[in-house]
Structure formats: structure tokens, C-alpha cells
Amino acid sequence: MFKEFIKKVKQFDSVGVFSHIRPDGDCIGSQVALALWLEKNGSFARAFNDHPVPQNLQWLCSYFPIEIPDRELTAQCDAFIVVDGNAPHRFGSYEIYQQEHPRTSFMIDHHPDPEPAFDLSISVDTASSTCELIYNLFSEHDPDQIDERVAKALYTGIITDTGSLQYNSVKPSTMLATAELLKRGGFSPNEVAEQVFSNRTPQQLKLLSLALNSIQLYENNQIAIMYVTREMLEKTNTTNDDCEGFVSYPLSIAGIKAAVLLKDIDDSGIKMSLRSRSRVDVNEWAKKLGGGGHKKAAGASHPGPLKSAITDVVRIGVKQLKNIENESVLP
Ligand SMILES: [Mn+2]
């Protein structure tokens, strides 16, 4: 899968690696592991993101720094690799630097419907995570280059993108990859999980409690809606980052087929995270609102106000549920 990628990337002395804006564990894990791979193989690497690294992932930056890109830093790179996203606009200022000074661009990602905007794309929408793909890069090229830092970075991305190996995207190959990473990295699953998941603040739990109180169920308790407002953040002294993982709570209600978290926290409209644990395809659902993502996890936005965003998102979801029900009664 990576033969051509390896050959072509090795032609560049200096490579900048971008991940999508508002980075998650798969972004940071992929960037750190890929930048280390580049350096192990004779290239100079830099890793960029417009936004700050979430607090629970900052320990990964001691393995390889993630910098806020600027003209000077990006000018040092003669090629770019983007990870965990498949359209230039997902990478923020990357788009501007490419417009000003186009250079060879590579993409490694697992989201559906990639844009043909890159010179070479490794796009596998059945992969659990971009980190699983980067694990494949190492194992195809030289598995002995997987050291503790690489292993922990890739392991972090796999577990954060799969709900700790619970999602439908997890295949036997995903489990084999994580086992190999544990073995080569010489660490226990608990060591990484502690840093990534057990770091909530009391303020976050207060915010969670308000958000849990907002849960409303629709269509015979098959769709759950949860929201976070600016007032809730102010009351608990929290920010957008503190909502990370909240949507998994309404999704865990027995019988729920899909859940949506709506965030009404700034003047740029309502941000929605859609999750499914059924045949409901939230990528299709989000597309109807101008967003997108995966079948089981997607995002969209709405001009607001909150009440009409809820009405619209529920209406589209109910319609899809009905279509699925009708399909299943066909002979
Ligand atoms: Mn991902």
C-alpha cells in the first residue's frame, strides 16, 4: 500500500506534516509517528497544526513538537503530508501556504469521499484510524523502526478513534496492530489510557452534568439529542475542549440508534457531532446539513438558533430512520 508513497516521499529533504484543525488523538498520534518516521529515514520533519494540542495529548509533543505554522516555518518544507482529513480546507492555513507556494502534497486518511487535491493519496475508509494506516507504513517499510515513542503515539490514535477498540471499525487487524505496538513499545494499555482518559477536571464534570440534563429523546427513544450552550460553559468556567467525548453518553442509552451533540457556544453557528450505533448513516445525515464524516461519526453546522437546529437535525434523522424501517419490511 505504501510502496509508491515511500519511494516518492524519500525524494524530499524536508517535509511538513499537517493534521486537521481542532486536532484529536488520531491527528496528534499520526503526526508524531509520521514525523519520527521521516526523521528515522533521513528527512527533516516539522509537524503543524493551527490549533493547540488538547491537554490530554500534550505528553505526545515531548516525542515530537507540534508547531503553529507560519510563513517562515512552512517555507522550510519542500513537501507536505496531510493526515486524518481528506480535503485541503480541513487543514486550516495549509490551504493558504499551498496556494502561495504550491509543493508536492501527500495525504494519508480514513474518511470517505476524498477530494482529488493531492499528488498522492493513501485513502482507506475501512481503516479504524489514520494511526492504523501509519502502523501499516511502518510494518511494510521496517517494523524495527517502531520504538516506544512511535508505538505510544500510534496506540493513542487507534484507541481514541475507536472508543477504546469498541467501534464497528475495529477489525482483527486493528487488534493485531495494537498488540504489536504494545509489544514493541514495551508499555501497558493502562499507561496510555491513564494519560488520555483519566484527566477530567471537576469543572468538566460540572459541565457534563449540565449537558446530561439537556438530553432529550425522540422517535420512540431511538434518537438522543444533547446540547451545550455558552451559558453552561460560563457557569462552569469551561471551554469547547471540555466537551470532548460527551456525545458518547447519550449514545450509550439502551435502544438508542443515533445521538447528536449540539454546541451553541460562539457566534459562528451551532456545531453538531453526530454518532450512530446502528444502520443509521450519520455521514449521509450530516451531508444534508452541509457537513460530513464517517457512517458512525460525523459533524455538521447550522446557522441557528439552537431550537431550530434541533428541529432540523431531528427531522432529517427521523426521515432516515423511517427509510431504514421501510427497507427492512420489504420482502
Ligand atoms: Mn481519525
Boltz pocket constraint, residues with backbone or C-beta under 6 A from the ligand:
constraints:
  - pocket:
      binder: B
      contacts: [[A, 26], [A, 27], [A, 84], [A, 110], [A, 128], [A, 129], [A, 130], [A, 161]]
      max_distance: 6.0
